[in-house]
């Protein structure tokens, strides 16, 4: 891991940054996932709807964190990551806190900022998250932060290639 150079910083997202943050999520999908162009195009089309949902969550007291790249030469490339945690709405949630969104563009991966973003989003609290099965980079990152797969799994829609998300958890009594 490269040491942090001051290039990246984390801040709470302002309302006007939610739409650019949704674009970051769509770009992160393209960079990180093995889906088809049709899936990525649909994700691009959902950017506005995602931003509106996030704005509503923000108005209800939710926090969205964004990673800012101080070396970005183009304003549209200034945001390079986002995170959001929330009280889980899963009926069988192993912890109340869910890391709901966590995306970082390739330009920031390996810089150490992901560790700081996770700390900002959930601290050291017991939490759970869903991650694409087979996404070894993400799974390894979460394992380094004390998460372990607990057997929970969600099949993704068929157009995502018959893949599943797996649930990872940290800080439950079962893990002690």
N, C-alpha and C positions, 0 to 999 in steps of 0.2 A: 504494500500500500504506500503510495506517495504521501509525504507529509502535506498537511493543509498549508497552502501558501497565502491564504487571504483572498484567493480568487473567488471563492464561493462563500455566500453567507445565507443564513436562514432567517426568514421573517414571517410574521403572520400575514396571510394574504388579505389584501384590501379587496373590497367588493369588485373593483374594476380589474383586478388581477385574476378573477375566477375564470373568465373566458380564456385568457392566455394559458392558464393552468390546465384547463380542459384540453387545449391544443397540445400541451406537453404530454398529457396522458395518451392522446392519440398517436403522437410521434413515438412515445416510449413503446407502445404496442408494436409499431412497425420495427423498431430496433431490437425488441426483445423476444417476440413471440413468433412461432412458426406457422402463422395462419396465412390464408389466401389473400390476394389483393382485394377481393370482394369484401372480406371481413374488415380489412383496414379502411376501405372506402366507406363502409357503413359506420365504422367508428368515427371517421372524420365528419360524417353527416350528423352524428349524435353530440358533437361538441357543444352546440348551443343549448340543447336540452340538459346536458350534464351541468353546464355552468348555471343554468336556472335552478336546478335542484340544489346545487351547492350553495347558491345565494340564499335560498330558503333555509337551508340548514344553518348557514352563517347567521341569519337573522334570528334564529331560535337559540343562538348562543354557541353554535359549533365553531371549531377552530380549524382552519386550513392553513397549512404551512407551505411556503414555497422556497425553493432554492434559487438564488439570484447569482448569475455569472457576471462578475464585474468586468470581464474582458470581452463580453459579447459586443460585436461591432454593429449588430443590427438589433433594433429594439425588439422585434418579434422573437429573437433568440436569447433574450435576457433571462427568462425563466427556464430552468433546466431540471426542475424536480418539484414534487409535491407530496404531501402526506396529510392524512386526515384519520383521526380516531374517533370512535363514537361508542355509545352504549349499544351493545349488540341487539339486533332484533331477531336473532336465531332462537327458536324455542328451546333448543338443547345446547345453548352456548355454555362452554366450560368455564368461561370467565365473563363478567359483565362487559369488560373493555375489549373492543375489537379494533385492530389496526385495519381500517376499511380501505384506505388508498395509500399506496407507497410506490412512487414511480420516480425514476431518475434516468435522464438521458445519458447516452454513452459518453458524452464529453465530460461528465462529472464522475463517472464510475471509476473506482480505484483511487479517488482523491482523499477518501476519508470522510467526506461530507455525509455519506449515507449513515454512518454511525451517529453523527451529530443530529441528523434529521430524525432518526428513530428515537433518540433520546428526547428530542423536542416533542415528538408526537405522543409517546407513551411513557417516557422515563423508564423506571425499572418496575413498573406495575405489572401484576399478572395480566396477561392479555392473550388473545388468539387472533389468527389471521387465516386467510385462504390464499394459497399459492398454486400456480399451475404445476401439476405433476410433471416431473422431468425437468423443470427449470432449476438445474443444479446450482447455478450461480446464486439465485435468490434463496434457495433452500439452504445452501451453505452459509450465506450471510445470516439468515435467521437462526440457524443452529449456533453460530458464534455468539449470538445474543441470547442464548438460553432456550430457544424454542425447540420443540420436538413434535413430530407428527403424532397425532393421537388416534389415527384410524378413521377420522371423519373424512368424508369424500362427497363431492358434488359433481355429478356429470354435467358437462357443459353442453350447450345446444349442438345439435348435429353439424351445423355449418361451421363449427369450430374444430372439426376433425375428430369427433368421438374422443375428446380428451376430458380429463377431470381436474378439478381443483382438489387439493388436499388441505386439511386443516392442521395448523401447527399451533401449539399452545406453550405458554411458559407461566410458571408461578402457581400451579394448582397443587393441591395436597397430594394428588396422585403422582406428581413428579418428585415429591420430596423423598 
